[in-house]
Amino acid sequence: MAPSIRLDGWPAHTDVAPGMRQRLGLTITNSSQIVDQYVLAISGLDEDWYSLTPPSVSLFPGATATAEIILHPPAGVAPAGDYPFSVVATSASNPAFHTIRESGLRIGKVGAAAMELRPLRVEGRRAAFTVKWKNPTNSPLSVQLAVRDAEDGLRAFINPEGPVPVPAGQERSVVVTVWPKHGETIGPPHPYELEFRGMRPGSEDLLEPALKRSGQFIYTPPVRALALPRWLRRLPIWALLALLFFLLALLFLAGRGAGHVVAGSDPATGTATVAPSPTRTRPTPVPSPSPTQVPPPTVESFGIQVGPKGNAAITWQIKGATRVELDGRAVGFSGQEAIKVTSSRTLVLSATNGTSTVARFLRVVPPPVKTLSIPSPAQRLGYPQIRQFSLHLDPRTGVATLAWQVSGADALLLNKRAVAPKGSETLTTSSPRNFVLQASNAAGTTTSVLSLPADPRPQSRTAVLHLPSIPLFTLRHIRDGQPYTLVWRVTNSGSARLNGVAVPLSGSQILHPPLTTSRYLLVARNANGQVSSSVRIVVS
């Protein structure tokens, strides 16, 4: 009969946080008619995640015992999720009898994701921001970056686009480049307030409340002016030059007719005089001091070099920058970095000097795979080799065994029946006396013949096996009022078991009331075999 297991308060799932402990009670009942031992085991969980005490229990018929299971998933290495497991109790006297109870361990998410934005403020015609997703939790996450400004006046390029998977305990970076939809050529600097948000893929909801940062981009036109209309500030350079040339032409034409004369007569001489008109003196404008503008960084080189062995490396050279980043990682102002080009990708190099940021993009595509055709060397074909074809006679039992081993054969026949390249057969009295082994391939056939010798003179051997002995196994009762006692003695034995439980070779066991009808089995074993004896107690 299978063991009966009752689980006190056993839930379908047990919630345990990494690094914490949860105790579960387990009750085992022996429903059989014999004394038995039950081995307990847990399957489905790592051995470092639980403790089971005790691992086995020995019970009389109808008795119960309690075991304790402690679930303790380790901190920091237990990923969040559901882990089903089962408890198995197996009978030691008959391993075919076992009982299984299933349950599950649920490990929740620990910690929260974080977000980092660098730099917080950029000034220039373009701006490059680096968003770093940090996942210190025990669960992987997928986050998608959304960028917007209050005026909806900027364009944004996000690399990489779409959801970004961040494994547990790791970080990932995203580079965002922004520029105005309608950039002004002339005008004052224009600030844009940006908001960077970590969204749940496929929705408009924040993945976590902490995944939100604000940044500022101050767009600086090529020419600064304060009192010009918007339509003039947005003109391209060539249109501004044409307008300036037109204004200079108007000033030149106006200057040629600016002077005039006044005619009159001198009363003393009576002759006419011509007096020039008074010249109007214009005040000289005082130039206003212009603010000192730091030139943006210069990207002198940014490319990829391929060595003679096909190894690739990214090289760059920057001047006038205080910080340089390659795909969100801080690098030197000049350098070289090896790269494995296994798939198409876009690299972003950004340089900033505190007032402006310059970004460059490099598209890397792996080279096409070339298929090489290598001719196989000519193979030399030879005859099969019969490495072994022999007969072995056991001196103790007189049994003959035929063995063979062949190499280089496509087909192998033993007395015209197919056999494996390596094998053996035990011969009987009805086996043939002659054996023919044929190994064949495209080159030809190799044959070997083996004939058995005449029947040897029969030999008689006597083997004595010393089995264990049970000279004593009985039930003793001295007098009324005294308990019943099982007494046994085993000789020439290596071990003894009473109802599956190991006992000394000589000993006794007191049977405590109340007694029920039972059967006790004593088994003695050694290297030559085993013997058994039983005592049946009938209570009427």
Backbone torsions as a table, in degrees:
resi	resn	phi	psi	omega
1	MET	NA	138.7	-178.7
2	ALA	-71.2	149.4	177.9
3	PRO	-67.4	147.6	178.6
4	SER	-101.1	127.7	-178.6
5	ILE	-117.2	127.4	173.6
6	ARG	-114.8	127.3	-177.6
7	LEU	-104.6	116.2	-178.7
8	ASP	-78.6	116.7	177.1
9	GLY	60.2	36.6	-176.3
10	TRP	-79.1	113.7	-177.6
11	PRO	-84.8	161.9	175.5
12	ALA	-66.8	-34.6	176.1
13	HIS	-139.9	146.9	176.9
14	THR	-119.3	122.1	180.0
15	ASP	-87.7	121.4	178.9
16	VAL	-137.1	128.3	177.2
17	ALA	-81.8	149.5	177.8
18	PRO	-56.5	134.4	-178.8
19	GLY	87.2	-6.8	179.2
20	MET	-100.9	172.7	-177.4
21	ARG	-129.6	143.7	177.5
22	GLN	-136.8	126.5	-178.7
23	ARG	-97.7	139.0	177.5
24	LEU	-130.3	136.4	179.1
25	GLY	-95.3	144.8	-177.4
26	LEU	-135.6	124.9	-179.8
27	THR	-111.2	127.9	-179.1
28	ILE	-113.3	129.4	179.2
29	THR	-119.1	130.7	177.6
30	ASN	-87.6	104.1	-178.6
31	SER	-92.5	2.1	-178.6
32	SER	-85.3	-178.1	-178.9
33	GLN	-102.3	9.0	-178.3
34	ILE	-130.2	160.1	171.7
35	VAL	-70.8	129.3	-174.7
36	ASP	-141.3	158.6	175.2
37	GLN	-113.7	135.8	-178.9
38	TYR	-116.9	126.6	179.4
39	VAL	-95.5	126.9	-178.0
40	LEU	-101.5	142.0	179.3
41	ALA	-151.0	155.4	176.8
42	ILE	-120.6	128.0	177.8
43	SER	-117.4	146.1	177.9
44	GLY	104.0	-10.5	-179.7
45	LEU	-122.5	151.7	173.8
46	ASP	-66.0	143.0	-176.9
47	GLU	-62.7	-24.6	179.5
48	ASP	-79.3	-3.5	-175.1
49	TRP	-99.9	-2.5	-176.7
50	TYR	-152.2	162.1	172.5
51	SER	-132.3	138.3	-178.1
52	LEU	-127.4	119.1	-177.1
53	THR	-134.3	127.0	-11.5
54	PRO	-81.2	166.0	179.5
55	PRO	-75.9	-16.0	179.0
56	SER	-153.5	155.8	178.3
57	VAL	-136.7	145.5	175.5
58	SER	-111.2	128.7	-172.2
59	LEU	-133.1	142.0	168.4
60	PHE	-77.2	164.1	178.8
61	PRO	-57.8	129.3	179.4
62	GLY	83.2	-6.2	-178.6
63	ALA	-82.5	161.5	179.4
64	THR	-128.1	157.8	176.0
65	ALA	-145.2	159.5	-177.5
66	THR	-120.1	135.3	174.2
67	ALA	-120.5	158.2	-177.8
68	GLU	-123.5	131.6	176.3
69	ILE	-112.6	125.8	177.9
70	ILE	-113.9	117.0	176.4
71	LEU	-91.8	124.1	-178.9
72	HIS	-144.1	74.8	176.0
73	PRO	-61.1	135.9	-175.4
74	PRO	-67.5	148.9	179.7
75	ALA	-75.3	140.2	173.2
76	GLY	86.7	-20.5	-176.4
77	VAL	-121.8	0.6	-178.9
78	ALA	-96.5	106.1	179.2
79	PRO	-66.9	149.2	178.2
80	ALA	-68.0	146.9	179.1
81	GLY	147.7	-177.7	179.6
82	ASP	-101.4	135.1	-179.3
83	TYR	-126.6	98.7	177.7
84	PRO	-71.0	144.0	176.0
85	PHE	-148.7	169.3	-177.9
86	SER	-140.2	149.9	175.7
87	VAL	-106.0	128.9	-175.6
88	VAL	-120.8	128.5	173.1
89	ALA	-113.7	121.9	-175.1
90	THR	-118.9	135.7	178.2
91	SER	-73.2	131.9	178.8
92	ALA	-74.2	-31.0	-179.6
93	SER	-74.9	-29.1	178.3
94	ASN	-145.8	95.9	-177.4
95	PRO	-59.6	-15.0	178.2
96	ALA	-70.2	-19.8	178.1
97	PHE	-91.2	117.5	178.2
98	HIS	-153.9	157.3	178.6
99	THR	-129.1	139.6	-176.4
100	ILE	-123.2	134.6	171.5
101	ARG	-124.9	129.6	-175.5
102	GLU	-102.7	148.7	177.1
103	SER	-154.3	-168.1	-178.7
104	GLY	-153.3	148.1	175.9
105	LEU	-109.0	125.0	179.7
106	ARG	-113.0	118.3	179.6
107	ILE	-104.7	120.6	-178.0
108	GLY	-84.2	169.4	178.9
109	LYS	-75.2	135.7	-179.6
110	VAL	-121.7	128.3	179.0
111	GLY	96.5	178.8	-178.3
112	ALA	-140.6	147.9	178.7
113	ALA	-72.1	156.1	-179.4
114	ALA	-132.0	163.7	-175.6
115	MET	-137.3	139.5	178.8
116	GLU	-130.8	135.2	-179.1
117	LEU	-120.6	129.0	176.8
118	ARG	-141.4	139.0	-18.7
119	PRO	-75.5	171.5	179.3
120	LEU	-85.8	-22.6	-177.0
121	ARG	-142.4	130.5	179.8
122	VAL	-132.8	139.1	177.9
123	GLU	-124.4	133.0	-178.9
124	GLY	155.8	-167.9	178.6
125	ARG	-83.5	-26.8	174.0
126	ARG	-133.4	162.2	179.2
127	ALA	-139.9	140.2	176.4
128	ALA	-120.8	121.9	178.0
129	PHE	-114.2	147.3	176.6
130	THR	-115.1	121.1	177.0
131	VAL	-105.9	125.6	-179.2
132	LYS	-112.6	121.7	175.0
133	TRP	-90.9	128.3	179.1
134	LYS	-117.0	128.8	-178.6
135	ASN	-123.1	85.8	177.9
136	PRO	-83.2	6.3	-175.8
137	THR	-82.3	-179.6	177.6
138	ASN	-100.5	18.4	-178.8
139	SER	-134.8	134.9	176.5
140	PRO	-68.5	152.1	178.6
141	LEU	-135.6	158.8	175.8
142	SER	-126.5	122.8	-174.4
143	VAL	-129.6	144.1	179.2
144	GLN	-120.9	130.9	-176.4
145	LEU	-85.4	134.0	174.2
146	ALA	-122.1	131.2	-178.7
147	VAL	-123.8	133.2	177.7
148	ARG	-151.5	155.2	175.1
149	ASP	-122.0	156.7	-173.9
150	ALA	-62.7	-32.0	-176.3
151	GLU	-90.1	-10.5	-174.1
152	ASP	55.2	41.8	-177.2
153	GLY	-111.8	9.2	-176.7
154	LEU	-119.8	151.4	168.6
155	ARG	-103.8	147.2	-176.6
156	ALA	-133.1	139.3	173.8
157	PHE	-119.0	120.5	-175.9
158	ILE	-110.6	128.2	-179.5
159	ASN	-133.4	116.0	0.7
160	PRO	-82.7	156.0	179.1
161	GLU	-84.8	162.7	174.7
162	GLY	77.7	-171.1	-178.7
163	PRO	-63.9	140.6	178.9
164	VAL	-113.9	115.1	176.3
165	PRO	-76.1	134.1	179.3
166	VAL	-123.9	105.4	179.5
167	PRO	-62.6	161.0	179.9
168	ALA	-61.7	132.2	178.1
169	GLY	77.9	12.4	-177.7
170	GLN	-125.7	177.5	-178.9
171	GLU	-130.5	153.0	174.5
172	ARG	-139.9	147.5	-177.5
173	SER	-117.8	147.5	176.7
174	VAL	-130.1	132.4	-179.8
175	VAL	-104.0	129.3	-178.9
176	VAL	-118.4	125.5	175.8
177	THR	-114.4	128.9	-177.8
178	VAL	-125.3	151.7	174.8
179	TRP	-157.2	157.6	-176.0
180	PRO	-68.0	146.1	172.7
181	LYS	-66.9	-37.4	178.9
182	HIS	-129.1	88.0	-177.8
183	GLY	-77.2	131.9	178.7
184	GLU	-83.4	139.3	177.7
185	THR	-82.1	-38.3	-179.6
186	ILE	-126.0	136.3	177.0
187	GLY	152.5	177.2	179.1
188	PRO	-79.3	162.5	174.6
189	PRO	-58.8	142.9	-177.1
190	HIS	-121.7	119.9	-180.0
191	PRO	-85.6	143.3	174.3
192	TYR	-124.2	128.8	177.0
193	GLU	-94.1	121.5	-175.6
194	LEU	-108.3	149.1	175.2
195	GLU	-128.2	125.3	179.1
196	PHE	-108.1	126.0	-174.0
197	ARG	-130.3	136.9	174.3
198	GLY	-92.1	109.6	-172.1
199	MET	-102.5	154.9	170.6
200	ARG	-73.6	126.2	-175.9
201	PRO	-54.0	131.3	177.0
202	GLY	82.3	10.9	179.7
203	SER	-143.9	175.7	178.1
204	GLU	-104.5	18.1	-177.1
205	ASP	-102.1	147.1	173.6
206	LEU	-66.5	138.3	176.8
207	LEU	-66.2	-43.4	175.4
208	GLU	-145.6	148.8	-176.8
209	PRO	-59.2	-28.2	-176.2
210	ALA	-79.0	-8.4	-176.1
211	LEU	-88.9	65.1	178.0
212	LYS	-152.6	128.6	179.2
213	ARG	-138.9	156.0	179.2
214	SER	-117.8	142.9	177.3
215	GLY	-139.9	170.7	-177.7
216	GLN	-133.7	134.5	175.0
217	PHE	-122.2	120.3	178.8
218	ILE	-104.6	110.2	179.7
219	TYR	-80.1	127.7	-179.7
220	THR	-112.7	112.8	178.1
221	PRO	-65.0	160.7	177.2
222	PRO	-60.9	-36.6	179.8
223	VAL	-123.1	127.5	-179.2
224	ARG	-94.9	134.1	174.1
225	ALA	-153.1	157.6	-172.5
226	LEU	-114.7	-27.9	-170.6
227	ALA	-116.7	37.9	178.5
228	LEU	-108.6	147.1	177.2
229	PRO	-67.0	159.0	-175.6
230	ARG	-61.6	-39.4	-177.7
231	TRP	-64.3	-29.9	179.0
232	LEU	-77.8	-33.2	-178.5
233	ARG	-70.8	-21.9	-178.0
234	ARG	-92.8	0.8	179.8
235	LEU	-68.8	144.0	176.0
236	PRO	-69.6	171.3	-175.8
237	ILE	-63.4	-42.6	-177.2
238	TRP	-64.1	-35.8	177.8
239	ALA	-69.6	-36.6	177.1
240	LEU	-65.8	-39.0	178.0
241	LEU	-65.1	-40.4	178.1
242	ALA	-64.4	-40.4	178.1
243	LEU	-66.1	-39.1	178.6
244	LEU	-64.7	-41.1	178.1
245	PHE	-62.9	-38.1	179.3
246	PHE	-65.7	-39.7	178.6
247	LEU	-67.3	-38.6	177.2
248	LEU	-64.7	-37.1	177.9
249	ALA	-64.8	-40.1	177.8
250	LEU	-64.0	-40.7	178.7
251	LEU	-65.1	-37.6	179.5
252	PHE	-66.2	-42.9	179.9
253	LEU	-67.5	-37.2	179.1
254	ALA	-68.5	-30.2	-178.7
255	GLY	-70.8	-29.3	-178.3
256	ARG	-68.2	-30.3	179.9
257	GLY	-105.8	22.0	-175.6
258	ALA	-77.8	-28.8	-176.5
259	GLY	-92.7	152.3	174.2
260	HIS	-150.0	164.3	-176.4
261	VAL	-119.6	159.3	177.9
262	VAL	-122.6	123.0	-177.7
263	ALA	-96.2	141.6	177.8
264	GLY	-163.0	-176.3	-178.5
265	SER	-123.4	143.1	177.3
266	ASP	-84.5	122.1	-176.8
267	PRO	-67.3	-23.1	-178.0
268	ALA	-79.1	-38.0	-174.9
269	THR	-106.2	-22.2	-178.4
270	GLY	79.0	7.3	179.0
271	THR	-97.7	151.8	-178.9
272	ALA	-78.7	144.3	177.7
273	THR	-124.8	149.1	177.8
274	VAL	-118.3	120.7	-178.7
275	ALA	-109.6	132.4	177.2
276	PRO	-69.8	149.8	178.4
277	SER	-71.6	147.2	-178.8
278	PRO	-63.6	138.9	-179.8
279	THR	-85.5	128.2	179.2
280	ARG	-88.8	120.9	-178.4
281	THR	-88.2	123.5	178.5
282	ARG	-91.2	139.0	179.0
283	PRO	-67.6	141.8	179.2
284	THR	-78.1	122.4	-179.2
285	PRO	-66.5	141.9	178.1
286	VAL	-95.9	116.4	-178.3
287	PRO	-66.3	137.9	177.9
288	SER	-84.3	140.0	-179.0
289	PRO	-65.1	134.8	179.0
290	SER	-94.8	143.8	179.8
291	PRO	-66.6	146.2	179.0
292	THR	-70.9	123.5	-178.0
293	GLN	-110.9	123.8	178.9
294	VAL	-78.0	125.9	-179.6
295	PRO	-64.7	149.6	179.3
296	PRO	-68.5	161.3	177.2
297	PRO	-61.6	157.2	-179.2
298	THR	-116.3	124.7	175.2
299	VAL	-94.4	99.7	-176.7
300	GLU	-76.0	-33.6	178.6
301	SER	-155.1	146.2	175.9
302	PHE	-161.6	102.9	-175.6
303	GLY	-159.2	-170.0	-177.7
304	ILE	-125.5	138.9	177.8
305	GLN	-118.8	139.5	-179.6
306	VAL	-116.1	124.6	-179.1
307	GLY	-78.0	176.0	-178.9
308	PRO	-65.7	-24.4	179.0
309	LYS	-94.1	9.2	178.6
310	GLY	88.8	0.5	178.2
311	ASN	-77.1	136.0	-175.6
312	ALA	-108.9	151.3	178.8
313	ALA	-146.6	141.1	175.8
314	ILE	-89.9	131.2	178.0
315	THR	-123.4	148.2	178.2
316	TRP	-151.8	156.7	178.4
317	GLN	-145.8	117.8	-176.4
318	ILE	-122.1	141.9	173.9
319	LYS	-130.0	149.0	176.0
320	GLY	74.5	24.3	-178.9
321	ALA	-119.4	152.9	174.8
322	THR	-102.8	-17.4	178.9
323	ARG	-151.5	137.4	179.9
324	VAL	-129.3	133.8	179.1
325	GLU	-128.6	139.8	175.5
326	LEU	-118.7	110.4	-176.2
327	ASP	54.7	41.5	176.6
328	GLY	84.4	-2.2	179.6
329	ARG	-106.5	134.9	178.7
330	ALA	-68.7	130.3	179.1
331	VAL	-132.5	175.1	178.8
332	GLY	-75.0	172.3	-179.5
333	PHE	-70.5	-22.2	173.5
334	SER	-147.8	149.4	-179.5
335	GLY	174.4	-174.1	-178.2
336	GLN	-146.4	138.4	-176.3
337	GLU	-141.0	127.1	179.2
338	ALA	-68.5	147.1	-177.7
339	ILE	-143.2	140.8	173.9
340	LYS	-100.4	115.7	-176.2
341	VAL	-93.7	90.5	178.2
342	THR	-104.0	-19.7	179.1
343	SER	-152.0	162.8	179.3
344	SER	-68.3	136.6	179.5
345	ARG	-156.1	162.5	179.9
346	THR	-116.8	123.7	177.9
347	LEU	-98.0	140.0	-178.5
348	VAL	-118.9	123.8	175.3
349	LEU	-113.0	120.3	-179.6
350	SER	-121.4	138.7	178.9
351	ALA	-130.1	134.6	-179.4
352	THR	-134.4	150.9	176.2
353	ASN	-126.1	20.2	178.4
354	GLY	97.2	-29.3	179.3
355	THR	-113.0	-27.1	-179.5
356	SER	-147.2	158.2	-178.5
357	THR	-130.7	137.4	178.3
358	VAL	-120.4	134.6	-179.3
359	ALA	-125.1	142.1	175.4
360	ARG	-129.4	145.9	-177.1
361	PHE	-117.6	140.3	179.9
362	LEU	-132.5	117.3	179.0
363	ARG	-90.4	122.5	-178.3
364	VAL	-112.1	126.2	-178.5
365	VAL	-124.1	130.9	179.6
366	PRO	-66.9	148.8	178.7
367	PRO	-69.4	156.0	178.0
368	PRO	-65.4	145.0	-179.0
369	VAL	-79.7	126.8	179.0
370	LYS	-95.6	132.2	179.1
371	THR	-90.9	119.0	-179.7
372	LEU	-97.7	135.1	177.6
373	SER	-104.9	110.9	-178.4
374	ILE	-107.3	113.8	179.9
375	PRO	-67.5	136.2	178.9
376	SER	-75.9	140.8	-179.8
377	PRO	-66.5	152.3	179.0
378	ALA	-63.9	134.5	-179.3
379	GLN	-100.4	138.0	179.0
380	ARG	-93.1	122.8	-175.8
381	LEU	-97.0	128.8	179.6
382	GLY	-127.5	173.1	179.7
383	TYR	-69.8	153.2	174.2
384	PRO	-62.7	153.7	179.6
385	GLN	-116.3	126.4	175.1
386	ILE	-94.2	100.3	-174.4
387	ARG	-80.5	-27.2	179.4
388	GLN	-149.7	135.1	172.2
389	PHE	-157.1	92.4	-169.3
390	SER	-142.7	168.7	179.6
391	LEU	-121.7	132.9	179.5
392	HIS	-121.6	130.1	-178.5
393	LEU	-111.3	119.6	179.5
394	ASP	-71.6	119.6	-177.1
395	PRO	-68.1	-23.5	-178.4
396	ARG	-81.3	-47.7	-173.6
397	THR	-101.3	-17.4	-177.6
398	GLY	75.3	11.7	-179.8
399	VAL	-83.6	133.4	-179.4
400	ALA	-98.8	139.2	179.8
401	THR	-128.1	130.1	178.1
402	LEU	-98.8	128.4	-177.6
403	ALA	-130.1	147.8	179.1
404	TRP	-149.4	157.2	175.7
405	GLN	-152.4	126.0	-173.7
406	VAL	-131.2	143.5	176.0
407	SER	-128.3	150.0	176.3
408	GLY	75.8	22.3	-177.8
409	ALA	-111.5	140.9	173.5
410	ASP	-90.0	-25.1	179.2
411	ALA	-144.1	141.7	-178.4
412	LEU	-136.3	125.8	-177.8
413	LEU	-122.6	133.5	173.2
414	LEU	-117.8	111.2	-174.3
415	ASN	51.8	44.6	174.6
416	LYS	69.5	18.9	172.4
417	ARG	-124.5	141.3	-174.6
418	ALA	-70.2	137.6	177.2
419	VAL	-135.6	169.7	178.9
420	ALA	-75.7	158.6	179.7
421	PRO	-60.8	-23.3	178.6
422	LYS	-137.7	130.6	-179.1
423	GLY	-177.7	-176.5	-179.7
424	SER	-154.0	157.9	178.4
425	GLU	-140.2	140.2	174.9
426	THR	-90.0	125.4	-175.5
427	LEU	-87.9	146.9	177.1
428	THR	-119.8	-179.9	179.5
429	THR	-66.5	-23.3	179.7
430	SER	-90.2	-2.3	-179.4
431	SER	-70.3	151.5	178.0
432	PRO	-66.0	162.8	-179.4
433	ARG	-90.2	-20.2	-178.5
434	ASN	-121.5	140.2	-179.8
435	PHE	-130.4	135.2	-179.9
436	VAL	-120.8	122.0	179.7
437	LEU	-109.5	120.6	-177.9
438	GLN	-120.0	120.2	178.4
439	ALA	-113.3	127.3	-173.7
440	SER	-129.2	149.0	167.7
441	ASN	-149.7	-167.1	-176.1
442	ALA	-65.9	-24.0	-178.8
443	ALA	-80.5	-29.0	-179.0
444	GLY	158.3	-159.4	-175.2
445	THR	-129.3	137.2	174.3
446	THR	-112.9	131.8	-175.1
447	THR	-123.7	140.6	175.3
448	SER	-136.3	138.5	-176.6
449	VAL	-119.6	135.6	179.2
450	LEU	-131.9	125.9	179.6
451	SER	-114.2	136.4	179.3
452	LEU	-78.0	145.4	177.0
453	PRO	-71.4	169.7	177.6
454	ALA	-60.5	155.2	-177.5
455	ASP	-57.5	124.7	179.6
456	PRO	-71.2	162.2	178.6
457	ARG	-64.3	128.3	-177.3
458	PRO	-59.9	140.3	-179.9
459	GLN	-116.5	142.7	179.4
460	SER	-113.1	127.2	179.5
461	ARG	-126.4	143.4	179.0
462	THR	-114.1	125.9	178.4
463	ALA	-117.5	128.7	-179.7
464	VAL	-106.8	120.8	178.5
465	LEU	-107.7	123.2	-179.5
466	HIS	-94.9	102.7	179.1
467	LEU	-86.7	161.7	176.1
468	PRO	-65.3	162.2	-179.9
469	SER	-133.3	140.6	176.7
470	ILE	-118.0	85.8	-179.1
471	PRO	-72.2	-19.8	-176.2
472	LEU	-142.3	124.9	171.4
473	PHE	-160.4	100.4	-174.2
474	THR	-151.0	175.7	179.4
475	LEU	-111.3	126.1	-178.5
476	ARG	-112.8	141.0	174.9
477	HIS	-141.8	109.2	-171.8
478	ILE	-68.7	-53.6	-179.3
479	ARG	-160.3	170.6	178.5
480	ASP	-61.7	142.1	-178.8
481	GLY	92.6	-14.5	177.7
482	GLN	-100.1	149.4	-178.5
483	PRO	-72.5	159.7	173.7
484	TYR	-80.2	143.5	-176.3
485	THR	-133.6	131.2	172.1
486	LEU	-85.0	129.9	-178.8
487	VAL	-126.4	136.6	179.9
488	TRP	-145.5	160.1	174.2
489	ARG	-150.0	129.9	-177.1
490	VAL	-123.2	138.0	177.3
491	THR	-124.0	158.5	178.1
492	ASN	52.2	43.3	-176.7
493	SER	-133.5	148.6	176.2
494	GLY	-90.7	-26.4	-179.3
495	SER	-154.7	159.8	176.9
496	ALA	-141.0	143.5	-179.9
497	ARG	-134.1	134.3	176.7
498	LEU	-110.2	110.7	-175.4
499	ASN	52.3	41.5	174.9
500	GLY	85.9	-5.1	-179.0
501	VAL	-103.9	130.6	-179.2
502	ALA	-63.9	133.0	-179.9
503	VAL	-134.3	164.2	175.8
504	PRO	-65.0	163.5	-180.0
505	LEU	-67.9	-25.7	174.8
506	SER	-134.8	131.4	-178.4
507	GLY	179.9	-170.8	-179.2
508	SER	-150.1	160.6	179.6
509	GLN	-144.3	124.7	-179.6
510	ILE	-81.3	131.6	177.6
511	LEU	-97.4	113.6	-176.7
512	HIS	-86.0	142.5	177.3
513	PRO	-70.3	161.0	-0.5
514	PRO	-79.2	141.9	-179.3
515	LEU	-90.7	143.9	176.3
516	THR	-125.1	163.7	177.6
517	THR	-61.4	119.0	-173.8
518	SER	-143.4	163.7	176.6
519	ARG	-128.5	129.5	-179.5
520	TYR	-114.8	129.9	-175.6
521	LEU	-116.8	124.9	177.7
522	LEU	-109.7	124.7	-177.3
523	VAL	-120.9	128.1	177.3
524	ALA	-116.6	134.9	-176.0
525	ARG	-130.3	147.6	165.3
526	ASN	-143.8	-168.3	-175.3
527	ALA	-68.0	-21.2	-177.4
528	ASN	-93.9	-12.4	179.4
529	GLY	154.0	-161.2	-178.4
530	GLN	-143.2	155.2	173.7
531	VAL	-132.1	158.7	-178.3
532	SER	-140.5	156.9	176.3
533	SER	-146.5	147.5	-175.7
534	SER	-131.7	153.0	175.2
535	VAL	-128.8	125.9	-179.8
536	ARG	-110.5	127.1	179.8
537	ILE	-106.6	120.6	179.4
538	VAL	-110.3	120.8	179.6
539	VAL	-107.1	118.2	-177.7
540	SER	-109.8	NA	NA
